Amino acid sequence: MDNSFLSSIFDLYHTVKFYQCFRKNKFDKAYLDSLYIKRNEVLSWCKNVIYLDPPPCWVLKTISSNDDITAEVEDTDDENNGWYDKITKRRRQRIVCIELAKQLWEQYPGISYEEMHRHPTMEQLGYSSTFSFKSFKNLVRSVASEPAQLPGAPAKTKE
């Protein structure tokens, strides 16, 4: 709400329905399902405005220590050992190429798509010959550095 007169007239129905739910502590599921709200705003409102616990379905789960995180990750990996064998050879090549480009751009953020495609690491591992420049550019676009994504001719770097 923006506290304008028109806003209060249009939102009067929702305000009345909301306060009926709030005061009776019984929620009209059909009415609430028809609304769109942002989870983070509700959690903030519960915590900072009315000092109530958030709805049980939205309570954040916390992990007590780093050991729990490691154990959870290891368990899910152990259960899914066969995922790599199910991926086609071409998809494996794409995944490795994307990861290599991502790591190289972290080290050398100023290099262009062409320089990345011709990078010695890419050439040594065969990804320069596996993917044409056009397909390589489309493949790694999501992990490219900001300077590489800028339109126009690449800036000359002094090395």
N, C-alpha and C positions, 0 to 999 in steps of 0.2 A: 504494500500500500504506500502511496506517496502523500497521504494526508490531505489530498484535495477533496473538494466537495463532490465532484463527479466520481472520483474513486470510491468514496464512502457510499454513494448511492449504488454503484454497480457491485460493490463488494458486500453490501448489507446482507444479502442472502447467505453468502459464504460465512460471514462473520457470525450470524445467528446460528447456522448449522454447526459451526466449529465450537462455539461456546456451549451449545447444548451437549455436544459430545464431551467436551472438557469438564463441564460441571457434573454431569451424570456419571462420568467415567465409563460410559458405554459408547462404543464407537459404531457408527453406521457404516458397515463395510462397503455397501454399494456406493454411498456418497464419497467415502474416502478413496475408493478405487477410481472414481471419476476425476480425481484431482491429480495434478502434477506438482510435486514438491521436490526440492533438492535436499538430499540426505544430510549434507554437511550443515545446511541452515537449520534443520530440525534439531540436530545434535547440539549445535551452538545455542539455539534457543532454550533447549531443555537445561543445558548446563549453566548458562549465564543469565537467563531471564527468570525462569520459574524454578530453578534449582531442583529439578526432578530427574530421576533416572530416565534415559531414553527408552523408547519402546524396545522390548526384548529382542525383536527381530533385527534391530539395528545396533545392538551393543557391540562395541569393538572387542575383538578377541586379542588378548595380549599374551605374549610368550614370556615366560619368566626368565629364561637365560639363553645365552648363545648356544649352549649344548642342545637345547630343544630344537633350535633351528637346524643345526647340523644333522641331528638324528632324523628330523622330518625329511630333509632333502635326501639323505642317504636312503631312507626307506622307500621313497617314491622312485628313486633311480634303480634300486635293487629290484623293485617289482616290475619295472619296464625295461629290462635288459634287451629285449628283442626289437626295440624301435628302430635301431640303426640298420638292421638287416632288411627292414621293410621299405626303406627309402631307396629309390632308384639311383643308379650311378650318376645320372645327370643332375638330379636334385642334390646329391652329396657334393658334386662339383660346385654347384651354385652356392650352397651354404658355406663351403670353405672359402670360395672367392669373396663372398660378402664379408665374412669375418676377417680375412686378410686385409681387404681394402679398409675396413673399419679401423683395424689396429694400425695400419700404415698411415691413415689420415690423422689418427691421434698423435703419431710421432711427427708427421710432416703435414700440417694443416694447410699449407699454402700451395700444394701441388694440384694441378688440374686433373680432369678425367683422363686426358691423353697421357700425361706424365704417369698417372697411376697405372694405366693400362700397359705402359712400356716400362714400368718399374722393374728393376732386376729381380726382385723377389717373385713378382708375378710371372716374369719370363722364365725364371729358374723352375718354378713349380708347374709351368705349362698353362697358366690361365690366360696369358696373352694370346696364345694360339687356340685355346679352347673356345673362347668367346670373341666374336667380332667386336669392334669398338662400339658399335651402336647397341648391341645386346649387352655388352659390359656396362655401358653408361646407364642403360635402363635398369640393369640388375642392381647396381651399387648406389643408385641415386638416393635411396633412403638413408644411407650411412655416410654420404659424402660430407666433407667439411663445408662450412659456409662460403669460404672463398671459391671453392670449386663449383658451387651451385650458382654463383653470381653470373648473370648473363653477360655476353660479350666476350671479347678476346681475353685470355688469361693474362694476368699482370706478370710482368717480368720480375723474377726474384734475383737478388744479388747473392751469389754464393761463392 
